[in-house]
């Protein structure tokens, strides 16, 4: 398992309680099901149901070759191995709204028991996911949610409020609470990105941030070169820009790369969500003071265990149900099927080398 940012599983009881609400839905693989499908959210849950051997657990990231998504997939692969399942990861090369639909259809036709998806668009994938559910698959969204009606549970990195608040606190401290800032996001339709942007705007309405003005929001589409170019464009278009917030690991690393080799280094602040291994050099050379994230490997690991628990019938996705997620411990399902991994961690020069992902 990747080194842990926050061992949230064992601590979840303090946050979410210990009540187990459950009874039975069957613990069968798809080949053994009756007309109601394999385990999953139909009927009541049985927390003691056996997880069947050989579950087909498929991960569908926003895009392949995205380092963050690769690490999350590695966590899912580890979870699948621990429950005796078969893991695969497939996905598009570009994170566009409709790019995941054909992969969902193929996974459904192949008989996947669990489909874990980081959605590029909350609605574009819904029809295909509905067909996959009718064919017997359980649906877990992770990192970026679908419409809640299109999946069984959502594995959230942290509460959206905590993520937004942390990023605004970081940028405000860096610019002394005054000046122009801009956002460098991923794709225009990414559920998590848009939620964080909205909440960051709301956070900035507080009196303590009255001196900060958002002058632009641009999108790098989670592509390295486009994010690099968008960062360059922001700095050229806004000569009084004090800082940029990039709530995407690809965008933050690309923006830091541009900033580190420019005359703006040390003059314009940069923060957001990033991976320690990618960002360490930029922290050490003074380009970035601090940034935040969670362990994406644990995010995928939790998604894998949640999918297995759904497929076995241990949980149905109902609020209040709990389940064990391997070495992460016990988790509770919250409102609208949301399962929260844990709060974000802030990285800076003091701790950035303590983590390896």
N, C-alpha and C positions, 0 to 999 in steps of 0.2 A: 504493500500500500504506500502511496505517496506520503511524505511527511505531513503531519497534521497541522493545520492552522489553528483550529478550535475543535476540541473533542466535544461536539455539541450533542452527540447521541446520549451520552450518560447524563448530560445536564438538561436534557429535554424535559425530564420530569418536573424540574423546577419551573420551567416555562410553560409547559403544556399540561401537566397533570398526569395521573397514573391510571385513569379510569379506562377499562377495557370494555368496549361495547362491540359484541360480536356474536356470531353463530354460524351457519354452514352453507357453503356454495359449492363444495366439491373440490377435490384436489386432483384434477385430471389434466393430462395433456390434451391437445386438440384432437389427436387421433382417437382418444377414448371418450369424447364428449357425446352427450345426447344433443337434442335440438337446441338446448339453451346455451351451448358453447362451453368453453373451457373455464371452469372456475369463474374468477372475475366478479364484477360488481352486480350480477343478477342475483336477487335473493338476499339472504342474510349471510354474515361472515362466520367462519369457524376459525378462531385464533389458533387452534391446535391442529389444523389441517396440515398434512404432509405436503411439502413442495415436491412435485413429481420430478423425477430424473429426466434430463433431456429437453427441458423447456427451450424453445427457440427464442432467444432474446436478441432483438435487433435494435441498434442505435442509428438514428437518422439525425446527424448534426446539421447546423445551418449550412456548413460547407466542409468539404474535406480539405486537408492541408492547412487548416487553421490551428495553430499550436494549442490554443485554449481548448478547442473542441477535441483535439487529439488526446489531450490529457484527461478530459472528461470521459471520453470513450475508453481509455485505459482503465479508469475506475469502474466503468460498467462491465468491462471484460473480467476484471478481478471478481466482482460480485457474482457474475454468471458462473465462473469457475467454482466459487464457494458453494453455490446452490446446486451444482451438478448440471448446469444448463449449457447450451451451445450459443456462443456469441458471434454476432457479425455486425459490422458497421459499414454502411453505404451512405452515399449522399452526393449532392451536386458539387461542382467546382466553383459555382458562383452562388452567393446568398440572395437570390431573387425570390419574389413572393410566391411564384408558382413552381419553382424549381424542384420542390420536394414531392410533388403530387405523384409523378410517375414512380418514384421509389416506394411510396406508400402502397401503391397498387401492386407493385411487384412483390413486396414483402407480404402483403395479404395473400396473393396467389401462391406464394411459397409456403404458406402455413405458419407464419410467425405467431408465436403465442403472446409475445410482448413486443410492442413497438414503442420505443422511447424516442421522442422527437423534440429538438430545439427549434421551434417554429420561426421561420422567416417572416411569416404573416399570420395573424391570429385567425383569419377566416378562410384564406385561400386553400388551406389544407383540410378544411372541415368535411367536405363531401367525401373525399377519399378516406379520411379517418373513420367516418361513419360506416362506410362499406367494409373497412377492415374490422370494425367492431362487430358488425353483423356476421362476418366470417369467423368470428371467435377470438380475435385478438383483444388484449387489454391495452389501453393507451396511457402512457406516462409522458407528460411534457416535462422538460427540464430546461433550466436556464432562461428560455423565452417561451411564454405560455401561448397556447391556443385559446380560442373562446372556450370557457369552462364546459360548455355543452358538448365539446368535441373530444374530450379526454376523460379519464377516470380520476387521475390525480396530477398535481403539478408540483415538481420539486423546485422550490425557490431557493436561490443562493442565500438570501437574507431578506428581511422585510424590505420592500421598496423604500419605505420611509427611512430606514436606517442607512441604506445605500445613498439615497439623495442627501440626507443630512450630513453624512460623513464627507461627501465630496464638496459640499458648500462650505463646511467648516474648514476644510483644508485650503481651498482657494482663497477664502476670506482672510485666513491667517497669513497666507503668502503675500497678499497685496495690501495688507493693513486695513482691510475692510472698505476700500475705496478704489473705484476705477472701472474701466470697461473690461468685460470678459466675453468669451465666445465658447460655444460648444462644438466639439468635433465628434459626431455620433457615428453609428455603424450604418444600417440601412434605414430608409425612411419609414418602413412598415414594421420594424422589429418591435414586438410587444414590450419587452423589458426596457429597451432604450427609450421608447416614447414615454413609458410610465416614469422612468427616472428623470427624464427631461422636464416633464410636467411637474413633478414633485420638487425638483430643484428650483424651478421658476417660482413655485409656491413658497418654498423655504426662503427665497430671496425677498419675498414681500414682508418679512419680519423687519421691525424697526432697526434691529441691529445691523441689517444689511442694506440699509437705505442708500448707502453710498456706492453700491455696486450696480452696474447696468449691463444687461446682456445685449450685445449689439449684433450678434449673428449666430446662426446654427447651420452647420454644414455637415455633409454625409460622405464618409469615405468608403461606404459599402463593405466594411470589413476587408478591404483590399489594401495591402501595404503601400503600393505606389500611389493609388488614388488618395489614401489618407495623407501620405507625405505631401502630395500636391495641394490638397485642401489646406493643410497647415501653412504651407507657403503662401497660398492665396489669402488666408485670413490675415497674416502679418502684413502683407502688402496692401490689403484693402482697408485695414484699420490701423493707422499709424500710432494711435493712442492706446492700443490694446495692452492691457496689463497682464492678462493670463488667459489660458485656454484650459477647459475641462473636457477630457475625453473619456466617457464612460464605456470604453471598449478596449480590450487588450491590444488588438491589432492597431487601432487608431492611436492609442497612447504611445506605443513603441515607435510607430512611424513618425509621429509628431516629435518625439524626443530625438529621433535620429536627425530630422531636419534642423531642429532647434540647436542641437549640440554643435553643428557645423556652420552655424550662421552668426551674424553679428547680434542677433537677438538673445543669444545665450547669456544668462545672468540678468537680462533686462526684462524678459517676459516670462512669467511663471507658467508652469504646466503641471497638471495633476489629473487624476481620474482613476480608472480601474486597470491594473496591469499585473503581469506575472513577475515575480522576483528575479528569475533568471534572465528575462528579457530586459528588465529595467535596472539591474544592479549597476551596470557601467554608467548609466546616465545619472544615477544618484551619486555615484562616487566622483564623477567629473563636474558636478554642480549644476547640471541641466535641470534636474528634478529634485525637489526637496523631499517630497513624500507622495505616496499614492496608496491605494487600498485594493483589496480583493479578498477572496476566500479560496479554499483549496478546490480547484475544478475537478481533481481526481475524486475527492470525496463527494462532490455533487453527482458525478456519474455513478459512483459506487452506491449512493443512496437511491438513485433512480433505478438501478438494477435490482436492488433488494425490494423496492416498492413494487416493481413490475412482477417479480416472482411471488410476492405476497398476494397481489391481486389475482394472478393466474391460478394460484393454489386455492384461493377462496379464503385466505386468512383475513383479508380486509375487502371491503367493497368500495372504499373511497368516501364513506360517510364520515361526517364530522364527529370527532371524539374517539374514533377507532385508533388503536395503537398497534405497532408491530416492531419486531426486532430487525435491525439493519446491520447484521454482522458485528464487526468490531466498533461500529459507531454507536451501538446500543439502541435504546428504545426511542421511537418517534411517534408523535401524535398527529393525526390528520386534523387540520383546522378548517375554517370556513371555506366553502367552495372547493374542497378537495386539495387545499394547499398544505404542503409539508415544507417547513423552513429548515434549511441546513444549519444556519447560525449567523451571528452578526459578522460584518466585515472586519478585517484586520488592517491597520495602517502600517505601511512599511516605510522605513527611512534608513539613514545611514547606520543607525544603531542595530537594526535587526534584519536588513535585507538579505544578508548572506546566511541567515539561520534557516532558510527554506530552500528546497531544491525542486522547483517546478516552474 
